[in-house]
Amino acid sequence: MGAPAPREARRVRVERGIYVQPNGRYAVCVTQAGRVCFRTIGTDLDAARAARRDLAEAARRRELPLSPRTRLDTVAGRWLERFVGMVVAGERRQRTLDAHHYHLDSHILPLLGRRRISSLTVEDIVAWLTALRGRSCSDKTRASALATLQSVLRYARRKGWIVANPVAQLERHERPRPVPRAQRALGREQIAALLDACLPSHRLIVATVLFSGMRISEALGLIWGDIAFEEGVVQVRAQLSVPRRGEPGRRVPLKTKASRREIPLVPQLGHILAAHRDARPGAADEDWVFMTHAGTAHAQRNVVRRGLRRAVRVAGIDSGSWPPLRFHDLRHTFASHLIVDMNLDVAQVSRILGHAHISTTLDIYTHLFDQRRHADALRERMASSAYAALLEPP
C-alpha cells in the first residue's frame, strides 16, 4: 500500500473554520476542550458559515458533544472496563457487575447498541422501555435495565461525549415503577410437601435455604470449609457469581459486611449435610458443597428451574392468589419461623439473616413481631381473667 494522501489533498481551507471536501461538501470545525470538532454540512457556503457560527456558540457554552459519531456499544464497553477496574480495587461488587453485564447483553445493546450516543433522545428511551414491555419484561427488570443505561450515559456525559443525559429527562410517569412483591412464608405442611416433591439432586439445596435463611447465591457458593460441623455453625464468607458463557460461577465477596456471619446449623440439617459429604470420598475443604457432575458449582438459573419450580409444580403449593414461589421466599419462611415459632428478637433475626441494619429486618417483618406481641399480650390478659380461672381446681 502507498503512503496516505496528504491532508490538504483531501480537504481544502476556504476560510477560518470552513473547509471544502473532495466531494464538494463543506466541513466546519471549532475547538473545544483542546480538541478539534468537525461537522459535515452540505454544499452551500452560506449554510456552512451559519453552521460554523452555531457550532462555535455551542462550544463556547460547552454544549457540543466531543464525539458525535461514537456508538452506544463503544461507550458501554469503555464504561464496563472502568467498572471492572473498580471491582478489582474492591470499590464495587462483582454481583453488581454481573447484573450490568446481563442488562447490557440482554436488553440494551440488542436494541440501542448501534445508535450514535449523541443522537439518543428522551423519546428514544421511552420507545426502548415500551419495546422491553413488549418483550414481556417486568417493571422490575425494566427499571434495573434503565438504571444500567443511565449509568452508561452519565459516564458519557462526564466524558463530554454527549451534552445531556436523556434518561434524566424522563418524566416520573414514564419510568417503570415496580410494585413491591408480597412477602410469602410457607407453613409446615407446605414445607413438607415441597421437600417431598424435590428431585434428589436438588432437595438438599432447597432444604439448606429453608433451614438456614441463606440467600441462594450464598448457599450455592458454600464450600465444605465453610461448615463447622463440630461447632454447629455455617460460616457465610462468600457467594457465587453469575456464570457467563465459557466462565463458570466462582466465589466472590458478599453483598455487605453484615452478610459475613455465622448461622446456627440445625442438627437435622447438619446430619444430612454430613451424610452428603461422606457420600463423596476424598471431599476437600475447598470443594463445592453443591457440585455438578462436572465438578463446578450449580448455576442459580438451573437450580431455580429444575430444583424449585419443578418441585412447586409437583407439590401443588402455588395458588392464583400468590405470585410464583421464589428462593427468596424460602428465606422469608425461615425468618418467619424464627420469629413466630422460636420467639427470637429482632437483633437475633437480623444477625442470622445478615441484614446490614436492624431497621431492614423491622421493615420486612414488623407485622410478624406485632402479631407475636399481640398474641403474648392476649395470652397474659386471658390468664388473669375470671374466665380462665374457671379452669383452675377449686
C-alpha positions in Angstrom: 0.0 0.0 0.0 1.2 3.5 -0.8 1.5 6.4 1.6 -1.8 8.1 2.6 -2.7 11.2 0.7 -1.7 14.4 2.5 -4.5 16.1 4.4 -4.6 19.1 2.1 -5.4 16.8 -0.8 -8.4 15.6 1.0 -9.7 18.9 2.5 -9.1 22.5 1.3 -9.4 25.5 3.6 -11.9 28.1 2.4 -11.8 30.4 5.4 -11.4 30.2 9.1 -13.1 27.0 10.4 -14.6 26.1 7.0 -13.1 23.5 4.5 -14.3 22.1 1.3 -14.0 18.3 0.8 -13.3 16.4 -2.4 -17.0 15.5 -2.7 -17.9 19.2 -2.8 -19.5 19.3 0.7 -18.3 21.7 3.3 -16.9 20.8 6.7 -16.8 23.2 9.6 -14.8 23.0 12.7 -14.3 24.5 16.2 -12.0 23.7 19.1 -13.5 22.7 22.4 -11.5 21.4 25.5 -8.4 21.3 23.3 -10.0 19.0 20.7 -11.0 19.9 17.2 -14.6 19.1 16.4 -15.6 18.7 12.7 -19.1 18.7 11.3 -20.0 18.0 7.6 -22.7 20.4 6.5 -23.6 20.5 2.7 -22.7 22.2 -0.5 -24.0 25.7 0.4 -21.2 28.1 1.7 -23.7 30.4 3.4 -25.2 27.5 5.3 -21.7 26.3 6.2 -21.0 29.8 7.7 -24.2 29.8 9.7 -23.5 26.2 10.9 -20.0 27.2 11.9 -21.3 30.2 14.0 -23.8 27.9 15.7 -21.1 25.4 16.3 -18.8 28.0 17.8 -21.6 29.2 20.1 -22.4 25.7 21.3 -18.7 25.1 22.0 -18.5 28.4 24.0 -21.4 27.2 26.2 -19.8 23.7 26.4 -22.9 22.2 24.9 -21.1 20.5 22.0 -20.6 16.7 22.2 -17.0 15.8 21.6 -17.7 12.5 19.8 -20.9 12.8 17.9 -20.3 9.6 15.9 -19.5 7.3 18.8 -21.9 4.5 19.2 -23.6 3.4 22.5 -21.9 -0.1 22.4 -18.5 1.6 22.2 -19.2 3.8 25.2 -20.7 0.8 27.1 -17.6 -1.2 26.5 -15.4 1.6 28.0 -17.8 2.1 30.9 -17.6 -1.7 31.6 -13.8 -1.6 31.6 -13.8 1.2 34.2 -16.3 -0.8 36.3 -14.2 -3.9 36.1 -11.3 -1.9 37.5 -13.5 -0.7 40.4 -14.4 -4.3 41.2 -10.8 -5.3 41.2 -10.0 -2.4 43.5 -12.8 -3.5 45.9 -14.8 -0.4 45.3 -17.8 -2.2 43.7 -19.2 -5.7 43.9 -18.8 -8.5 41.4 -22.5 -9.3 41.6 -23.4 -5.7 40.5 -21.0 -6.1 37.6 -22.8 -9.3 36.6 -26.1 -7.6 36.7 -24.9 -4.8 34.5 -23.4 -7.3 32.0 -26.8 -9.1 31.9 -28.8 -6.0 31.2 -26.4 -4.7 28.6 -26.3 -8.1 26.7 -30.0 -8.9 27.0 -31.9 -5.6 27.0 -29.7 -2.6 26.0 -27.2 -3.4 23.3 -29.5 -5.5 21.1 -31.9 -2.6 20.7 -29.7 0.5 21.1 -26.1 -0.6 20.8 -25.6 0.6 17.2 -27.1 4.0 17.8 -24.9 7.1 17.9 -24.9 8.1 21.5 -25.3 11.8 20.7 -28.5 11.1 18.8 -30.3 9.4 21.6 -33.3 11.5 22.8 -35.7 11.1 25.7 -38.3 9.8 23.2 -35.9 7.1 22.1 -35.6 6.0 25.8 -39.4 5.9 26.1 -39.7 3.8 22.9 -37.0 1.5 24.2 -38.8 0.9 27.5 -42.0 0.2 25.6 -40.2 -2.3 23.5 -38.9 -4.1 26.6 -42.5 -4.3 27.8 -43.4 -5.9 24.5 -40.7 -8.5 25.2 -42.6 -9.4 28.4 -40.0 -7.8 30.7 -41.4 -7.0 34.2 -41.3 -3.5 35.6 -38.6 -4.6 37.9 -36.4 -5.8 35.0 -37.1 -2.6 33.0 -36.2 -0.5 36.0 -33.0 -2.3 36.5 -32.1 -2.1 32.8 -32.8 1.6 32.9 -30.5 2.1 35.9 -27.7 0.4 33.9 -28.3 2.6 30.8 -28.4 5.7 33.0 -25.0 4.9 34.5 -23.5 4.4 31.0 -25.0 7.7 29.8 -23.9 9.5 32.9 -20.4 8.3 32.2 -20.7 9.6 28.6 -21.9 13.0 29.8 -19.0 13.2 32.2 -16.5 12.5 29.4 -18.2 15.2 27.2 -19.4 12.7 24.6 -23.0 13.9 25.0 -24.5 17.2 26.0 -27.3 15.9 28.2 -28.4 12.5 29.6 -31.8 11.7 28.1 -32.6 9.2 30.9 -32.5 12.1 33.4 -35.2 13.9 31.3 -37.8 11.2 31.7 -41.0 12.2 33.4 -42.0 10.3 36.5 -44.9 8.5 34.8 -42.5 7.4 32.0 -40.2 5.5 34.4 -41.0 1.9 35.4 -42.5 1.6 38.9 -42.2 -1.9 40.2 -44.9 -2.9 42.7 -43.4 -4.3 45.9 -43.9 -8.1 45.9 -46.0 -9.6 48.7 -43.9 -11.5 51.3 -44.7 -15.2 51.3 -43.9 -17.7 54.0 -44.7 -21.4 53.8 -46.5 -23.4 56.5 -45.2 -26.7 57.9 -47.4 -28.8 55.6 -46.3 -26.8 52.5 -42.6 -27.2 53.5 -43.0 -31.0 53.9 -44.8 -31.2 50.5 -42.1 -29.1 48.8 -39.3 -31.2 50.1 -41.0 -34.4 49.2 -41.5 -33.1 45.6 -37.8 -32.1 45.1 -35.6 -34.1 42.9 -32.8 -35.9 44.9 -30.2 -33.8 43.1 -31.8 -30.5 44.4 -33.5 -31.4 47.6 -30.6 -30.6 49.9 -30.1 -27.2 48.2 -33.8 -26.3 48.9 -33.6 -27.7 52.4 -30.4 -25.7 53.2 -32.0 -22.4 52.2 -35.2 -23.3 54.1 -33.4 -24.1 57.3 -30.6 -21.6 57.2 -32.1 -18.5 55.6 -29.2 -18.0 53.3 -29.5 -16.2 50.0 -29.4 -18.6 47.2 -26.1 -17.2 45.9 -24.7 -17.7 49.4 -25.9 -21.3 49.6 -24.5 -22.2 46.1 -21.2 -20.5 47.0 -20.6 -22.8 50.0 -17.5 -24.9 50.2 -17.0 -27.7 52.8 -14.6 -25.5 54.7 -17.4 -23.1 55.5 -19.3 -25.7 57.5 -18.0 -26.3 61.1 -19.9 -29.5 62.0 -18.4 -29.8 65.5 -19.2 -26.2 66.4 -22.6 -26.5 64.7 -22.4 -23.3 62.5 -22.3 -22.4 58.9 -19.8 -19.6 58.2 -21.1 -17.4 55.3 -17.9 -16.0 53.8 -18.6 -15.7 50.0 -21.3 -16.0 47.4 -21.5 -17.5 43.9 -21.1 -15.1 40.9 -23.4 -15.3 38.0 -21.9 -17.6 35.4 -21.2 -16.2 31.9 -20.5 -18.0 28.6 -17.4 -20.1 29.0 -16.9 -18.9 32.5 -18.4 -20.9 35.4 -19.6 -19.3 38.6 -16.9 -18.5 41.2 -16.8 -17.3 44.8 -17.0 -13.5 45.1 -17.3 -11.1 48.0 -20.7 -10.9 49.8 -23.4 -8.3 49.4 -22.4 -6.3 52.5 -20.1 -6.6 55.5 -23.1 -7.7 57.6 -23.6 -10.6 55.2 -20.4 -12.2 56.6 -21.8 -14.1 59.5 -22.2 -17.4 61.3 -25.6 -19.2 61.1 -26.6 -21.8 63.7 -26.7 -25.2 62.0 -29.9 -27.0 62.7 -28.8 -30.5 63.9 -31.1 -32.3 61.5 -29.7 -30.3 58.6 -26.2 -30.9 59.8 -26.7 -34.7 59.8 -27.9 -34.6 56.2 -25.0 -32.4 55.1 -22.5 -34.6 56.8 -24.0 -37.7 55.1 -23.8 -35.8 51.8 -20.1 -35.2 52.3 -19.5 -38.8 53.4 -21.0 -39.9 50.2 -18.1 -38.2 48.4 -14.9 -40.0 49.3 -12.0 -37.6 49.3 -14.1 -34.4 49.5 -11.8 -31.5 50.4 -12.5 -28.3 52.3 -12.2 -26.2 49.1 -14.7 -28.4 47.2 -18.2 -27.1 46.5 -20.9 -28.4 48.9 -23.4 -28.4 45.9 -21.3 -29.7 43.0 -22.4 -30.8 39.5 -21.1 -33.9 37.8 -18.6 -31.7 36.0 -17.1 -30.5 39.3 -18.5 -27.0 39.1 -20.9 -25.1 41.3 -24.6 -25.3 40.4 -25.8 -22.4 38.3 -28.6 -20.4 40.0 -30.8 -20.4 36.9 -30.7 -24.2 36.6 -31.4 -24.7 40.3 -34.4 -22.3 40.2 -35.8 -24.1 37.1 -35.1 -27.7 37.9 -35.0 -27.6 41.6 -37.6 -25.2 42.9 -40.1 -24.5 40.1 -40.5 -28.2 39.3 -41.0 -29.1 43.0 -43.5 -26.3 43.4 -45.5 -27.6 40.4 -45.4 -31.2 41.6 -46.3 -30.3 45.2 -49.1 -28.0 44.0 -48.4 -25.3 46.6 -48.8 -22.3 44.3 -52.2 -20.8 44.0 -53.7 -18.0 42.0 -53.6 -15.6 44.9 -49.8 -15.8 45.2 -47.0 -15.0 42.7 -44.7 -17.9 41.8 -42.6 -19.1 44.8 -39.0 -17.9 44.7 -35.9 -19.0 46.6 -36.1 -15.7 48.4 -39.5 -16.8 49.8 -37.7 -19.7 51.4 -35.5 -17.2 53.2 -38.7 -15.4 54.4 -40.1 -18.7 55.5 -37.0 -19.3 57.7 -37.2 -15.8 59.2 -40.9 -16.1 59.9 -40.5 -19.4 61.8 -37.6 -17.8 63.8 -40.0 -15.0 64.9 -43.2 -16.9 65.4 -42.2 -20.4 66.4 -38.8 -19.8 68.2 -39.6 -16.3 69.7 -36.3 -14.7 68.7 -35.9 -11.0 69.0 -35.2 -8.6 66.1 -31.5 -8.3 66.7 -31.0 -12.1 66.6 -33.1 -12.4 63.4 -31.2 -9.6 61.8 -27.8 -11.1 62.6 -28.8 -14.5 61.3 -30.2 -13.2 58.1 -27.2 -10.9 57.5 -29.1 -7.6 57.2 -26.9 -4.6 57.2 -29.3 -2.7 59.6 -31.8 -3.9 62.1 -34.2 -1.4 60.5 -34.2 -3.6 57.4 -35.4 -6.5 59.4 -38.1 -4.4 61.1 -39.3 -3.0 57.7 -39.7 -6.5 56.3 -41.0 -8.4 59.4 -42.7 -5.7 61.6 -46.1 -7.4 61.0 -44.8 -10.7 62.4 -43.3 -9.1 65.5 -46.5 -7.2 66.1 -48.6 -10.3 65.7 -46.4 -12.1 68.2 -46.6 -9.2 70.7 -50.3 -9.1 70.3 -50.6 -12.9 70.9 -48.4 -12.6 74.0 -50.5 -9.8 75.4 -53.7 -11.6 74.7 -52.5 -14.7 76.5 -51.5 -12.7 79.6 -54.9 -11.0 79.8 -56.7 -14.2 79.3 -54.6 -15.9 82.0 -55.5 -13.2 84.6 -59.2 -13.2 83.7 -62.1 -14.7 85.7 -63.0 -16.6 82.6 -59.7 -18.6 82.6 -59.9 -19.0 86.3 -62.8 -21.4 85.8 -60.3 -24.0 84.7 -58.4 -23.8 88.0 -59.0 -26.6 90.5 -61.3 -25.5 93.5 
